Amino acid sequence: GRLPTTTRLSATPPPKPYDPSYSAKPPTFNKSTQLWEPSPETEPMPYGPFGSFLRGGPAPFVLRTLKPDNYDQAVFKYMAQTSCSRAEAQGNMDAFFNNAADWAYQKGEEARGRPPVDYTELKPKQAVLVVTWALFVTPLLVRSGYLIATGPHGWALTLDDIFTF
C-alpha cells in the first residue's frame, strides 16, 4: 500500500517574531463569521495608512485606504501565526503588500539563520525615497507617458514639452 502523504503549502517554517518577549494573547479565528478577531490584549493600531505609505510605499497605503478590513484581517492572521505585536504584524504586512517575493525570500533567509529584519522601524532614508518617488518621479513618468501617447512629438519629447502645462 501507499503511505499517506501530507502537503505543506509553505516552503519554510512559519516566521518567528522579531521580539520574542511579546506575550499578549494573539487574535483568534471566529469560525462562524470566518474572520480573525483581536483578543482583549491586542494593542491599538500603532500607525495609520500614511505610516504604511512611508514604510512600505504606495501599495500597502492603497490597500489600507480602499480595503481596510482586508488589511486588518491580514494583520490579525499574521499576529496569530507568529504571536507577535500589532506593530510588528503591520510592518510585515506593509512589506508583504509592497513586494511579496522579497518579503517571502527574507523570511526564508531568516528561517535559515540570517538575522531578522525589523519591519516596524521607520527608516528616514527609505521615507525620503518613498516621498520623492510619489511626489516627483512618478508624476514625471506619468506625464511623459501621457505626452508620448497623445502629444504631437511622440517619442521626441523635450524637457520643455514635459514641464510646459
C-alpha positions as CSV (number, residue, x, y, z in Angstrom):
1,G,0.0,0.0,0.0
2,R,0.8,3.6,-0.3
3,L,1.9,5.7,2.6
4,P,-0.3,8.7,3.4
5,T,1.3,12.0,2.3
6,T,0.9,15.5,3.6
7,T,1.1,18.6,1.6
8,R,2.8,21.7,3.1
9,L,1.8,24.9,1.5
10,S,4.8,26.8,2.7
11,A,8.4,26.0,1.8
12,T,9.7,27.4,5.1
13,P,8.5,27.2,8.7
14,P,6.3,30.0,10.0
15,P,8.1,33.2,10.6
16,K,9.4,33.9,14.2
17,P,8.5,37.1,15.9
18,Y,11.2,39.8,15.9
19,D,10.6,40.4,19.6
20,P,10.3,37.0,21.3
21,S,9.4,38.7,24.7
22,Y,6.0,39.8,23.4
23,S,3.4,37.8,25.3
24,A,-0.1,39.2,24.7
25,K,-2.8,36.8,23.7
26,P,-3.0,36.6,19.9
27,P,-6.1,37.2,17.8
28,T,-8.4,34.2,17.3
29,F,-10.3,32.9,14.2
30,N,-14.1,33.0,14.6
31,K,-15.4,30.1,12.6
32,S,-19.0,31.4,12.4
33,T,-18.0,34.8,10.9
34,Q,-14.9,33.4,9.1
35,L,-13.0,36.4,10.4
36,W,-9.9,37.0,12.6
37,E,-10.8,38.8,15.8
38,P,-8.4,40.7,18.1
39,S,-8.0,39.5,21.6
40,P,-8.8,41.9,24.5
41,E,-5.0,42.2,24.9
42,T,-4.4,43.3,21.3
43,E,-2.9,46.8,21.3
44,P,-4.4,49.6,19.2
45,M,-3.1,50.4,15.7
46,P,0.4,51.8,16.1
47,Y,0.2,53.9,12.9
48,G,-2.2,54.8,10.2
49,P,-2.2,54.5,6.4
50,F,0.4,57.3,6.0
51,G,2.7,55.2,8.2
52,S,2.2,52.3,5.9
53,F,3.0,54.6,3.0
54,L,6.3,55.7,4.5
55,R,7.3,52.1,5.5
56,G,6.0,50.1,2.5
57,G,5.2,52.5,-0.3
58,P,2.0,53.1,-2.2
59,A,0.7,49.5,-2.4
60,P,0.0,49.0,1.4
61,F,-1.3,52.6,1.6
62,V,-3.8,52.0,-1.2
63,L,-4.8,48.6,0.3
64,R,-5.3,50.2,3.7
65,T,-7.3,53.1,2.3
66,L,-9.5,51.1,-0.1
67,K,-9.9,47.8,1.8
68,P,-9.1,48.5,5.5
69,D,-10.9,45.3,6.7
70,N,-8.8,43.1,4.4
71,Y,-5.7,44.8,5.7
72,D,-6.7,44.3,9.3
73,Q,-7.5,40.6,8.7
74,A,-4.0,40.1,7.2
75,V,-2.5,41.8,10.3
76,F,-4.6,39.7,12.8
77,K,-3.8,36.5,10.9
78,Y,0.0,37.3,11.0
79,M,-0.3,38.1,14.7
80,A,-2.0,34.8,15.4
81,Q,0.5,32.8,13.4
82,T,3.6,34.3,14.9
83,S,2.5,35.6,18.3
84,C,3.9,39.0,17.5
85,S,2.8,42.5,18.4
86,R,0.4,44.5,16.2
87,A,3.2,46.9,15.2
88,E,5.4,44.0,14.0
89,A,2.5,42.4,12.1
90,Q,1.6,45.8,10.4
91,G,5.3,46.3,9.5
92,N,5.4,42.8,8.0
93,M,2.2,43.2,6.1
94,D,3.3,46.5,4.7
95,A,6.5,44.9,3.5
96,F,4.5,41.9,2.1
97,F,2.0,44.1,0.2
98,N,4.8,46.2,-1.2
99,N,6.8,43.2,-2.5
100,A,5.6,39.7,-1.6
101,A,8.5,37.9,-3.3
102,D,11.2,39.9,-1.4
103,W,9.4,39.6,1.9
104,A,9.0,35.8,1.4
105,Y,12.7,35.5,0.4
106,Q,13.7,37.4,3.6
107,K,11.5,35.2,5.8
108,G,13.1,32.1,4.2
109,E,16.6,33.5,4.9
110,E,15.6,34.2,8.5
111,A,14.4,30.6,8.8
112,R,17.9,29.5,7.7
113,G,19.5,31.6,10.4
114,R,20.0,35.0,8.9
115,P,19.3,38.0,11.2
116,P,15.7,39.1,11.1
117,V,14.6,42.4,9.6
118,D,12.7,44.8,11.9
119,Y,9.9,46.0,9.6
120,T,8.4,48.2,12.3
121,E,11.3,50.7,12.1
122,L,10.7,53.8,10.0
123,K,14.0,54.4,8.2
124,P,14.4,58.1,7.3
125,K,16.2,57.4,4.1
126,Q,13.5,55.0,3.0
127,A,10.8,57.5,3.8
128,V,12.5,60.2,1.8
129,L,12.9,57.9,-1.2
130,V,9.2,56.9,-1.0
131,V,8.0,60.6,-0.8
132,T,10.4,61.6,-3.6
133,W,9.1,58.8,-5.9
134,A,5.5,59.6,-5.0
135,L,5.7,63.4,-5.5
136,F,8.3,63.8,-8.2
137,V,9.5,60.8,-10.2
138,T,6.1,59.0,-10.7
139,P,4.3,62.2,-11.9
140,L,7.2,62.9,-14.2
141,L,6.9,59.4,-15.7
142,V,3.2,59.6,-16.0
143,R,3.3,63.0,-17.7
144,S,6.0,61.7,-20.1
145,G,3.9,58.6,-20.9
146,Y,0.8,60.8,-21.5
147,L,2.7,63.1,-23.8
148,I,4.2,60.2,-25.8
149,A,0.8,58.7,-26.3
150,T,-1.2,61.8,-27.1
151,G,1.3,64.6,-28.0
152,P,2.3,65.7,-31.5
153,H,6.0,64.8,-30.9
154,G,5.6,61.1,-29.9
155,W,9.0,59.8,-28.6
156,A,10.7,63.0,-29.5
157,L,10.0,64.8,-26.2
158,T,12.0,67.6,-24.8
159,L,12.1,68.8,-21.2
160,D,10.2,71.9,-22.3
161,D,7.4,69.6,-23.5
162,I,7.3,67.8,-20.2
163,F,7.4,70.9,-17.9
164,T,5.1,73.1,-20.0
165,F,1.5,72.7,-18.9
